[in-house]
Amino acid sequence: MSVTPLSEASTSPASVVHRPGHALVIGAAGFAWCSLALGLSTVGLMNAAGSSMILSGTFFYGGIVQMIAGFFALAAGATFAAAFLTAYGAFWLGYTAIQVWVAPHIVASVVAAGAQSHASAAAVQAQAGHDVVQALGVFLIAWLVVTVIFTVASLGTNAVTVLAFVLLNLTIVLLMVAYLGASSVGVPVDGALKGAGWAEIVLAAVAFYIVLAELANESLGRGVFPLFPLRRPVAQAA
């Protein structure tokens, strides 16, 4: 009777433990990338042509990749991660749709209505811009409600995640102020808009830190980058 060496037995396919990956890291990286790119655009570090390049990232990385990561998190039983990733994956897909289709559709509708009423071109363009930014403000009100819910739920995770959601709430509030307080010609409140952009850049830095901590701590096998858990692990019965 032959005996299988221990070294061979330990590496046989039957003995290998397959552990599911961490879907949150994949989705959070997409969220961080989109936040940084949009923040840089909002504070004016990109021109209009350069800002349009962001839409490829918001659609693929922030939208599709984050949605897929959310579904994998749901399959793994990580409800909070799944809810967060799918929700904000849908947000970035919606943001892309707004920029590519919805906002131009609103402008076209206002221009068509203005042509029938024989209003001046300047008045029509002003009304179109105002309608777009007002719609964006209302759009963000609903997302603020969703984000507040996630912020409360994040209190059971770690301090860095809570900080990220607090910054996201701040960003949304500042954007709402900028859009809902826009002038009659649709120009957002500049101070609030720039403040939202800088808050988004800081948010991106925090989100990238979460990605770095999760990846590095797992690959190195020790807690090099702390996340400061807010709840103690449940003690296992002996």
N, C-alpha and C positions, 0 to 999 in steps of 0.2 A: 504494500500500500504506500503510495507516494504522499508526501507531506508538503503542503504549500508553504514556502518560507513566509515568515511574518512580514517582511518588507513588501512582498508581493501581495499578501492578503490585505494589507493596510491601504494599498493603492488600487485595489480592484474596484470595478464600477459599482458593485453592490455595496461597498463600504463607504463610498463617497457621499457626503451629506450635501445636498443641494439646497442652498438657502436663497430665498427670493431677494432680489435687489431692492434698493431703497428708491421707490418711485418719487418721493418728495424731492430728492436732490435734483433729479432730472427736470421736473417741472419748475422748481424754484429757480434754477439757472435760467430758464426761459423768461420767467417773470423779472428776474434781476436785469437781464439784458435789455428787455423792452423798457423797463423803468429808467435805466441809464440813458438809452438812446432818446427816449421821449423827453427826459429831463434836460439833456443837452440841447435839444431842439427848442424847448420851451424857454430856456434862458437866453436864447438867441445865438448860440454857438454854431448853429447850422442855418444856412439859407433855405428858402422854400424848396428849391430843387433837391438839396441834400436831405431835407426832412422827409421828402417823399420816398426816399430809399428805405426809410425805417419800416414802411408798410410791408416789405417782404419779410422782415423779421417778426413783426407783430402777427402776421398771418401764420407763418410756418413755425417759428420758435415759441412765441408767446401763446399762439392759438392752438395749432394742431398738436405740437409736441406736448404741450401742457395738458391738453385734453386727454391724450393717450396715456400720459403718466397718471392722470387722475383715475382713469378706468383700471389701470393696473393696481393702483393703491386701493381702490374699492374691492378688487378681487382678493387683495391680500388682507382685507379687513381693517384697513386704516381709514376709518370714516372721516376724521377731521381732515387728513391730507387729501382724501378723495374729493371731499366737498370743496376745499379751497382750490385745488388744482383745476377741477372741472369748471368751477364758477369763474375764475379769472382767466382760464383758457377761453371761455365764452366771451369774457370781457374784451380780450385782445382781438378775437375774431370780429366782435361787434365794432370795436374801434376801427378796424380795417375797413369794414363795410361802410361805416359812417363816412370815412374819408374818401373812399372810392366811389360809392354809389349814393348814400343817403343825403349827405350835404349837397352834392351837385343836383340831386333831384329836388331838394327844397328850393334851391336857387332857381332852377329852371321853372318850377311851378310859380314862384313869385314873379319871375320875369314875364311869364305867359299871362298871369293875371294883370300885371301892370300894363302890358301892351293893350289889353282889352279896355282898361280904364283910362288909357291915354295919359298915364302919369309920366313924369320926366324920368330919363334914364338914371339920373343921380338918385332920385327918390326911390326908384325900384331897387337899385343896387344896395342902398342903405337899408331898406326893408328886408331884403334877402339876407344880408349879413346879420341883422338883428334877430331874425327868425332862427337862423342857424345856431347862434350862440345861446339864445334862450332855450332852444331844444336841447343843447348840450348840457345846460345847467339842470334842466329837469331830469335828463338821463342820469346825471350824476347823483341826484337826490336818492333815487332807488338804489344805486350802488353804495351809497353811504350807509343805508340801512343794512344791507348785506354785510358790509365791512365791519360795522359795529358788532353784529352778531358773531362774526369770526373773531373779533378782538376779545370779546367776553370768553368765547370758547378757548382761545389761545392761552388763557390764564392757567390752564392745566398742562401747558407744555414747558416752555423755558423763557427766560427773560429776554433773550435776543429776538425770539419770534414775536413776543408781545411788543417789543420796541418797533419791529417792522410793521406790525399792524397799526400801531399808534401813528407812525409816520405816514402810512397809507391813508388813514383817516384825515390827518392834517392836510395831505396833498389834495384829497377830494374836496375838503371844505374850502381850501384856498381857490381851487378851480371853480367851485360853485359861486364863490364871491366874485371871481373874475368874470364869469360868463353871465350870471344873473344880474350883475351890476354894470353890464356893458352899456356903452353909449347908444344913442338912437341910431347910429350908423353901424352898430355891431362891433365896435372896438372894445375888447375886454379891458377890465381894470388892470393896468400894467403892473402895479406893485403886487397885487394878489397873484397875477399870472406868473411873474418872475419868482415870487416866493414859492409857488407850487412847483416850479421847475427845480429850484434848489432843494426843496424837500424831497422831490423825487430822486434826485441824484444821491442824497444821503440815504434814502430808502434802498436804492440799488446797492450801495456799499454794504448796508446791513444784510441785504438778501444774499449778496455774493459771499459775505462772511459765513452765513449759515451753510451755503454750499461748500465752501472751503472746509469748515469745521466738520461737517458730516462726512465728506470724502476723506479728508486727511486723518481724522480720528479713527475711521474704519480701516483704512489701508495701513496705518501705522500701528494699530492695535492698542492705542492709548489716547487719553484725552489731552491732546496738545493744544487744541483751540476750544476753550470752554464755552458752553452755551447757557450755563447757570440754570439747571432744572428748577422748576417752581413747586414740584411735588416729589416726595420721597418715593422710591420704588417700594412696591408691596412686598413685605417680608414673606418668604416662602416657608410653609410649615415643615417642620423636620419630619 
